[in-house]
Amino acid sequence: MNEEEFANELKDIIDLATDADVMEEIDVEPVLQVVSIRSFDEAALLTSDKGLVIRLKDGQEFQVTIKRSR
């Protein structure tokens, strides 16, 4: 698995873990209210790194860089 594949898997996990319908089914209140998740490529960041840009409902935005160490 490379960095891009890992980032895509992580994106899917975050999407699932923050989906209101899924959380309602298992009777859990989502901690994060994620508005969007984009890859660095989709966000047009000027970097060769792989990662995700995560925007929350309150306007905060986080960048998660994926670096393979082994």
Z-matrix of the N, CA and C atoms (Angstrom, degrees):
N
C 1 1.451
C 2 1.530 1 107.91
N 3 1.324 2 116.00 1 133.23
C 4 1.462 3 119.55 2 177.36
C 5 1.538 4 110.36 3 -99.61
N 6 1.328 5 116.04 4 178.80
C 7 1.464 6 120.78 5 -176.42
C 8 1.530 7 112.66 6 -60.69
N 9 1.333 8 116.40 7 -40.38
C 10 1.465 9 120.06 8 -178.73
C 11 1.532 10 111.23 9 -66.28
N 12 1.320 11 116.56 10 -42.87
C 13 1.468 12 120.52 11 177.68
C 14 1.528 13 110.80 12 -63.28
N 15 1.328 14 115.84 13 -41.66
C 16 1.459 15 119.89 14 178.65
C 17 1.530 16 110.50 15 -63.23
N 18 1.331 17 117.37 16 -43.44
C 19 1.463 18 121.69 17 178.54
C 20 1.527 19 110.79 18 -60.42
N 21 1.332 20 117.08 19 -41.03
C 22 1.465 21 120.48 20 178.38
C 23 1.529 22 111.68 21 -64.42
N 24 1.321 23 117.27 22 -42.05
C 25 1.466 24 121.18 23 177.46
C 26 1.527 25 110.90 24 -63.88
N 27 1.332 26 115.96 25 -42.59
C 28 1.457 27 120.81 26 178.89
C 29 1.530 28 110.63 27 -63.08
N 30 1.309 29 116.97 28 -40.39
C 31 1.465 30 121.97 29 177.05
C 32 1.523 31 110.45 30 -59.08
N 33 1.330 32 116.61 31 -45.70
C 34 1.466 33 120.71 32 179.04
C 35 1.529 34 111.59 33 -61.84
N 36 1.318 35 116.55 34 -40.84
C 37 1.464 36 121.05 35 179.21
C 38 1.526 37 110.71 36 -64.38
N 39 1.324 38 117.04 37 -44.86
C 40 1.464 39 121.14 38 179.26
C 41 1.523 40 110.27 39 -64.42
N 42 1.335 41 116.98 40 -42.33
C 43 1.471 42 120.88 41 176.93
C 44 1.526 43 110.45 42 -56.47
N 45 1.310 44 116.54 43 -47.65
C 46 1.462 45 121.24 44 -178.78
C 47 1.525 46 111.46 45 -65.65
N 48 1.334 47 116.35 46 -42.74
C 49 1.468 48 120.79 47 -176.53
C 50 1.520 49 113.32 48 -72.08
N 51 1.321 50 117.41 49 -15.72
C 52 1.466 51 119.94 50 -179.00
C 53 1.524 52 112.24 51 -115.38
N 54 1.337 53 116.95 52 7.86
C 55 1.461 54 121.64 53 178.73
C 56 1.530 55 109.26 54 -75.18
N 57 1.317 56 116.71 55 119.49
C 58 1.476 57 121.74 56 -176.24
C 59 1.522 58 111.85 57 -59.66
N 60 1.331 59 117.47 58 -39.07
C 61 1.465 60 120.03 59 -179.57
C 62 1.520 61 111.67 60 -65.18
N 63 1.337 62 116.26 61 -42.36
C 64 1.465 63 120.63 62 178.82
C 65 1.519 64 109.72 63 -65.06
N 66 1.328 65 116.88 64 -44.46
C 67 1.461 66 120.42 65 -179.24
C 68 1.533 67 111.42 66 -63.59
N 69 1.324 68 116.56 67 -36.48
C 70 1.463 69 120.48 68 178.29
C 71 1.527 70 110.86 69 -65.41
N 72 1.337 71 116.48 70 -39.76
C 73 1.468 72 121.25 71 179.35
C 74 1.517 73 112.00 72 -59.75
N 75 1.329 74 116.72 73 -38.98
C 76 1.467 75 119.39 74 -178.97
C 77 1.525 76 111.75 75 -98.64
N 78 1.342 77 116.36 76 9.92
C 79 1.464 78 123.66 77 174.88
C 80 1.528 79 112.96 78 58.48
N 81 1.328 80 114.83 79 48.94
C 82 1.466 81 121.76 80 177.87
C 83 1.523 82 107.98 81 -128.61
N 84 1.328 83 116.63 82 136.47
C 85 1.465 84 121.83 83 176.85
C 86 1.528 85 109.08 84 -83.80
N 87 1.350 86 118.69 85 123.18
C 88 1.465 87 119.45 86 178.77
C 89 1.532 88 111.14 87 -61.75
N 90 1.306 89 116.33 88 134.91
C 91 1.463 90 121.36 89 179.51
C 92 1.524 91 110.32 90 -77.18
N 93 1.325 92 116.70 91 -42.53
C 94 1.455 93 122.01 92 179.95
C 95 1.520 94 109.59 93 -103.85
N 96 1.308 95 115.68 94 139.13
C 97 1.456 96 120.12 95 174.50
C 98 1.522 97 107.38 96 -108.37
N 99 1.317 98 114.85 97 88.92
C 100 1.464 99 122.19 98 -176.21
C 101 1.525 100 109.49 99 -81.57
N 102 1.323 101 115.73 100 128.33
C 103 1.459 102 122.02 101 177.72
C 104 1.527 103 109.98 102 -91.26
N 105 1.332 104 116.11 103 -42.56
C 106 1.466 105 119.18 104 -179.68
C 107 1.520 106 110.79 105 -154.05
N 108 1.323 107 113.71 106 151.62
C 109 1.461 108 122.12 107 173.43
C 110 1.520 109 106.14 108 -133.10
N 111 1.338 110 115.45 109 123.11
C 112 1.459 111 121.19 110 179.17
C 113 1.516 112 109.45 111 -128.39
N 114 1.312 113 116.01 112 148.54
C 115 1.462 114 119.52 113 172.81
C 116 1.523 115 108.02 114 -71.70
N 117 1.325 116 116.82 115 162.55
C 118 1.461 117 120.26 116 175.39
C 119 1.528 118 109.96 117 -57.47
N 120 1.349 119 116.98 118 -38.87
C 121 1.464 120 120.55 119 178.64
C 122 1.527 121 110.72 120 -62.72
N 123 1.329 122 117.24 121 -46.49
C 124 1.462 123 121.13 122 -179.96
C 125 1.531 124 111.54 123 -63.46
N 126 1.326 125 116.30 124 -33.73
C 127 1.464 126 121.09 125 179.71
C 128 1.528 127 112.09 126 -82.68
N 129 1.321 128 116.86 127 -1.50
C 130 1.468 129 123.74 128 178.75
C 131 1.525 130 112.54 129 57.53
N 132 1.335 131 116.33 130 39.73
C 133 1.463 132 119.78 131 175.62
C 134 1.522 133 109.37 132 -74.51
N 135 1.297 134 116.43 133 141.95
C 136 1.464 135 121.52 134 -179.80
C 137 1.520 136 109.88 135 -85.26
N 138 1.333 137 115.28 136 73.64
C 139 1.452 138 121.86 137 179.83
C 140 1.521 139 108.82 138 -152.25
N 141 1.312 140 116.25 139 152.94
C 142 1.461 141 119.83 140 174.50
C 143 1.527 142 110.35 141 -93.95
N 144 1.345 143 116.67 142 -3.61
C 145 1.461 144 121.03 143 176.79
C 146 1.518 145 110.06 144 -67.54
N 147 1.315 146 115.69 145 157.54
C 148 1.461 147 121.97 146 173.41
C 149 1.521 148 107.62 147 -105.53
N 150 1.317 149 116.01 148 146.66
C 151 1.450 150 119.36 149 179.33
C 152 1.509 151 111.86 150 171.47
N 153 1.331 152 115.15 151 -168.79
C 154 1.454 153 122.49 152 -175.96
C 155 1.519 154 111.37 153 -128.70
N 156 1.322 155 115.59 154 146.54
C 157 1.456 156 122.91 155 170.81
C 158 1.520 157 105.68 156 -110.88
N 159 1.332 158 116.15 157 119.16
C 160 1.462 159 121.63 158 -175.30
C 161 1.517 160 108.63 159 -115.28
N 162 1.327 161 116.36 160 120.92
C 163 1.469 162 121.80 161 179.41
C 164 1.522 163 108.80 162 -108.22
N 165 1.338 164 115.20 163 131.64
C 166 1.457 165 121.47 164 179.52
C 167 1.522 166 111.12 165 -98.16
N 168 1.322 167 115.96 166 163.13
C 169 1.459 168 122.72 167 -177.09
C 170 1.527 169 112.13 168 -57.66
N 171 1.345 170 117.10 169 -34.64
C 172 1.466 171 120.26 170 -177.83
C 173 1.534 172 113.24 171 -81.47
N 174 1.340 173 117.02 172 5.94
C 175 1.458 174 120.83 173 176.62
C 176 1.519 175 114.88 174 97.49
N 177 1.315 176 117.96 175 -12.26
C 178 1.459 177 119.65 176 177.76
C 179 1.524 178 109.56 177 -65.97
N 180 1.330 179 115.10 178 148.40
C 181 1.454 180 120.29 179 178.57
C 182 1.518 181 108.54 180 -135.47
N 183 1.327 182 115.71 181 136.75
C 184 1.455 183 121.86 182 -179.11
C 185 1.518 184 109.26 183 -126.01
N 186 1.329 185 115.75 184 145.13
C 187 1.453 186 121.98 185 173.98
C 188 1.517 187 108.04 186 -114.12
N 189 1.313 188 115.37 187 127.55
C 190 1.462 189 121.98 188 179.07
C 191 1.523 190 107.13 189 -114.61
N 192 1.328 191 116.61 190 113.50
C 193 1.458 192 122.04 191 179.69
C 194 1.522 193 109.29 192 -90.82
N 195 1.335 194 116.21 193 134.74
C 196 1.460 195 122.15 194 179.20
C 197 1.528 196 108.42 195 -105.13
N 198 1.319 197 116.38 196 120.40
C 199 1.460 198 122.62 197 177.55
C 200 1.519 199 108.58 198 -126.62
N 201 1.300 200 116.49 199 121.40
C 202 1.472 201 120.59 200 177.36
C 203 1.520 202 108.27 201 -78.84
N 204 1.331 203 116.19 202 128.54
C 205 1.459 204 118.94 203 -178.12
C 206 1.533 205 112.17 204 -103.81
N 207 1.308 206 118.04 205 -19.09
C 208 1.473 207 120.96 206 177.77
C 209 1.493 208 110.68 207 -144.74
